Amino acid sequence: MVDDKKRTLHRALVDRVLHGEGRASPEQRSAAFTNAGLPEPLQALVDKVAAMSWKATDADVSAAKTAGSSEDEIFELVICAAVGQSTRQYEAALAALADAIGTGESG
C-alpha cells in the first residue's frame, strides 16, 4: 500500500515536470529527462546533471544562456535531467529488489 502511494507520487512528479506549465517546450523537457536529443550546449549541461552533477558549473549555464536559452528554461531542463536520472535509478532499484525477493514485479 505504501509502495503504491510512493509510485503514484513519483508518477505525478514525472508527469508534472514533463507536461506541466513551463517555459521549456515539452520536447525539450522530454529530451532532458531521457538525456538525449538536445542541441549543444544544453546537452552538455544535461549530461553533467544526469551523470556527474558536481561537475556542472556556472560556465555550463552561461553557455546555454549564450546559445539562447532563458534562465527559466535552463532551470526546468536541469530539473527534468535530475528527475530523469533519479527515475532510471529508482526503476532499476525496484527491478533489482523484485528480482531479489522473487516477485518479478517492478515499476
N, C-alpha and C positions, 0 to 999 in steps of 0.2 A: 504494500500500500504506500509506504513512504517512498519506495523506489519509483512507483508510478507518478507520484506527485513531483519528484525531482525531475523525472524525464519530461513531464508535461511542462514544468517551468523552464527547463532547458530548451525545449522546442519553441516555447513562447519567446524566449530570448533570441534564438536564431531567427525566428520569423520577424521579430522587431528590427533587428539590425539589418536584415536583408530587404525587408519590404516596407518598413515604417517610413514616415516622413523624414526627409533629409535633403541635403544639398547634392550629394554624390548620386549618380544615376544607379538604378537597380543593377544594371550590367556591371558597373564599376564595383559596386558592393559585392556582387557575386564573385567577380574576379579576385577581389581582395580576400574574400572568405576562402576560396579554393586555392589561393596563392598561385594564380596562373592567368595570364592574358592581359595584364595591364601594360600600358606603354611605360617606357623608361622616362623619368627616374622613379615613377611611382612603384614600378615592380621591384626595384632595388630596395626601396623603403619597406614594402610589404614583405619581401623575402627576409629582411633583417628582423622585422617584428615577429614573424612566424618562427624563424629558426634560431635567432640569436638576438633577442630584443635588447640586450645590454650593449650591443654594438650600434644601435640606431642613434644618430647624432642630430644636432641642430643643422648640420650641413646637409643631411639627407632630406630634412623637412624643407630647408631653403631651396634645394634643388627642385623639389616638387612644386614649390611656390613659384619659382622662376619659370618652370615649364607651363604654368598657367592654372594650377590647382589652387583653390582658396583654402584658407586655414580650416574652415568647416569641413570641406571635402576631405582634406588630409586627415583630420581627426576621425571622421566617420570611417574612412578606409583603414586606418590603423586599428580602430575598434573591430571592424569586420575581420581583419587579418588575425587579430588576437583571439577573437571568438572562434574563428575557423580552425585555428591551430588547436585551441583547447577542446573543440568539438572532436577533432580527429583523435586526440589523446583520450578523451572521455569514452568515445566509442570503442577504441582499441582496448581500454581497460575493462569495459563492460564485457567485451567479447572474450578477453582472457579470463575474466572471472567466471563467466558462463562455462567456458571450456574446463576450467579447473574444478568446478563443482559438478560438471557433467550435465548441465541443463541444456546446453546447446542453444540457449536463447541469448540474444544481445539486443541493444538499442532500445 
